[in-house]
Each structure stands twice: as structure tokens, then as C-alpha cells.
Amino acid sequence: MTEHPLETWHRLVRTQDASGLNALLADDAVFYSPVVHAPQRGRKLAARYLAAAFQVFFNPTFRYVREIAGASDAMLEFETDIDGVQVNGVDLIKWNGAGQIVEFKVMLRPLKAINVIHQRMAAMLQADQ
């Protein structure tokens, strides 16, 4: 039996191992960023944004505080502290019958958190080019 997509996601987050993203994401995966207007379509772009998020979000203060899961989608609420700013957000994840993520949407609050994430993610993605 293969690992459930949420179990895989939690393992990648816990180990901060972005190398497993390509296997977890479907070819046609779409990533919705809280700070980029256009959806990032395709496994390559979705993995690039999520890998950058691994470096920006995941520090010792990161934790999921609530999870609501259905048969093919889930909502994971998280909290973290970045540069002294309390970040509260939600990951909305949808997967297909093969257990691969087809949609990943991140929503953040408050505005101060959105601004710090925007700065950090932009720097991370520019360095990656």
C-alpha cells in the first residue's frame, strides 16, 4: 500500500525534504501563491514554489494547528514566526486518485505576514534562477 498524500506531505514538512515534491505532485499540478497573481501551472513550477516555501516557512516555530481532511482534499492551518512576525495561514490541498497533489493553494494573514513572505519568497525564487 502506498503512503496517503497527506502522510507524505507531513513527512516532507517534518524532515524539510523538498526532494520528494516531484513524486508527490501530478504533472498538471497547480500552485496558488498568496502573493503571486497567476497560478503556477505544472509540476516543475509548483515544485519550485513549494521548495522555496520549505526554506521560507519551515523553521523551528512552524506547526500545523488544525487539519480537516476529506476523500480527495484537505485544509491544514499553520502558524509560524518569521523575522518576529506571527504568520497564520492555510494550505488547501487537493489530490487525484493516484495520490498525487493536483492543486495546492496557500492563504495567509495578517497583512504584515503577507508582506514578509512576499519579500522572502521573491528573494528565494530570484536566487534559484
TIVO-173153 format. One record per residue (C-alpha): residue in three letters; x, y, z; residue number from 1. Coordinates in Angstrom, 2 decimals. Each point is the difference from the previous one (the first is absolute). Layout:
N
  tinu       c1       c2       c3  pake
   ALA        X        Y        Z   NUM
...
***
This chain:
129
  tinu       c1       c2       c3  pake
   MET     0.00     0.00     0.00     1
   THR     1.32     3.45    -0.89     2
   GLU     0.18     2.83     2.49     3
   HIS    -3.00     2.36     0.11     4
   PRO     0.82     3.40    -1.58     5
   LEU    -0.53     1.81     3.33     6
   GLU     2.36    -2.42     1.76     7
   THR     2.58     0.63    -2.71     8
   TRP    -0.47     3.78     0.28     9
   HIS     0.36    -0.06     3.79    10
   ARG     3.14    -2.14    -0.28    11
   LEU     1.57     2.40    -2.51    12
   VAL    -0.85     2.96     2.24    13
   ARG     1.28    -1.74     3.15    14
   THR     3.30    -0.93    -1.66    15
   GLN     0.13     3.23    -2.04    16
   ASP     0.74    -2.15    -3.03    17
   ALA    -1.13     1.70    -3.21    18
   SER     1.52    -2.79    -2.11    19
   GLY    -3.22    -2.02     0.30    20
   LEU    -2.15     2.71    -1.59    21
   ASN     0.39    -1.21    -3.59    22
   ALA    -1.42    -3.42     0.85    23
   LEU    -2.82     1.50     2.08    24
   LEU    -1.13     2.53    -2.62    25
   ALA    -2.00    -0.97    -3.07    26
   ASP     1.27     1.09    -3.43    27
   ASP    -2.85     2.53    -0.22    28
   ALA     0.27     1.27     3.59    29
   VAL    -0.96     3.62     0.61    30
   PHE     1.46     2.13     2.79    31
   TYR    -1.88     3.10     1.19    32
   SER     2.26     2.41     1.84    33
   PRO    -1.31     2.57     2.46    34
   VAL     2.25     2.64    -1.59    35
   VAL     0.14    -0.90    -3.73    36
   HIS    -3.04     0.86    -2.11    37
   ALA     0.22    -2.78    -2.59    38
   PRO    -0.28    -3.68     0.88    39
   GLN     3.26    -1.90    -0.44    40
   ARG    -0.92    -2.88    -2.31    41
   GLY     1.87    -3.26    -0.41    42
   ARG     2.10    -2.21     2.27    43
   LYS     3.24     1.92    -0.63    44
   LEU    -1.38     3.42     1.01    45
   ALA    -2.05    -1.35     2.90    46
   ALA     3.05    -1.85     1.36    47
   ARG     2.16     3.11    -0.39    48
   TYR    -2.40     2.14     2.04    49
   LEU    -0.54    -2.67     2.65    50
   ALA     3.76    -0.62     0.32    51
   ALA     0.52     3.73     0.58    52
   ALA    -2.81    -0.05     2.57    53
   PHE     1.78    -2.85     1.82    54
   GLN     2.93     2.35     0.56    55
   VAL    -2.11     3.05     0.90    56
   PHE    -2.72    -1.50     2.21    57
   PHE     1.52    -3.05     1.66    58
   ASN     1.96     1.00     3.06    59
   PRO    -0.23    -1.32     3.58    60
   THR    -3.15     2.09     0.64    61
   PHE    -1.99    -1.49    -2.92    62
   ARG    -2.88    -2.22     0.99    63
   TYR    -3.33    -1.17    -1.34    64
   VAL    -2.74     0.83     2.50    65
   ARG    -3.06    -1.43    -1.76    66
   GLU    -0.76    -2.46    -2.77    67
   ILE    -3.28    -0.69    -1.74    68
   ALA     0.23    -2.81    -2.54    69
   GLY    -2.40    -1.50    -2.51    70
   ALA     0.30    -2.78    -2.54    71
   SER     2.00     2.06    -2.51    72
   ASP     0.82     3.29     1.67    73
   ALA     1.07     1.58     3.27    74
   MET     0.40     3.27     1.85    75
   LEU     3.06     0.34     2.23    76
   GLU     0.24     3.10     2.18    77
   PHE     3.50     1.00     1.06    78
   GLU     1.86     2.50     2.14    79
   THR     3.60     1.13    -0.10    80
   ASP     2.15     2.96     0.96    81
   ILE     2.13     1.64    -2.68    82
   ASP     2.24     2.92     0.92    83
   GLY    -2.13     0.67     3.08    84
   VAL    -3.24     0.02    -2.02    85
   GLN    -2.70    -2.47     1.00    86
   VAL    -1.23    -1.72    -3.16    87
   ASN    -3.32    -1.85    -0.11    88
   GLY    -0.97    -1.82    -3.15    89
   VAL    -1.88    -2.78    -1.67    90
   ASP     1.16    -2.59    -2.52    91
   LEU    -2.86    -1.26    -2.19    92
   ILE     1.13    -3.24    -1.63    93
   LYS    -1.80    -2.13    -2.58    94
   TRP     1.26    -3.32    -1.35    95
   ASN    -1.02    -2.41    -2.73    96
   GLY    -0.82    -3.72     0.08    97
   ALA     3.68    -0.84    -0.44    98
   GLY     0.80     1.83     3.24    99
   GLN     1.78     2.92    -1.66   100
   ILE    -0.67     3.63     0.83   101
   VAL    -1.84     1.78    -2.82   102
   GLU    -0.67     3.30     1.80   103
   PHE     1.78     1.78     2.83   104
   LYS    -1.27     3.39     1.18   105
   VAL     1.55     2.07     2.79   106
   MET    -1.90     2.76     1.79   107
   LEU     1.62     2.27     2.61   108
   ARG    -0.81     2.59     2.62   109
   PRO     0.59     2.68     1.28   110
   LEU     1.19     2.55    -2.58   111
   LYS     3.35     0.40     1.79   112
   ALA     0.56    -3.75    -0.44   113
   ILE    -0.90     0.16    -3.69   114
   ASN     2.54     2.79    -0.50   115
   VAL     2.86    -1.87     1.72   116
   ILE    -0.82    -3.21    -1.90   117
   HIS    -0.10     1.92    -3.28   118
   GLN     3.47     1.44     0.64   119
   ARG     1.49    -3.32     1.09   120
   MET    -1.56    -2.06    -2.81   121
   ALA     1.03     2.53    -2.67   122
   ALA     3.60    -0.10     1.23   123
   MET    -0.02    -3.81     0.13   124
   LEU    -1.45    -0.40    -3.49   125
   GLN     2.38     2.57    -1.52   126
   ALA     2.98    -1.78     1.57   127
   ASP    -1.28    -3.28    -1.50   128
   GLN     0.12     1.28    -3.59   129
***
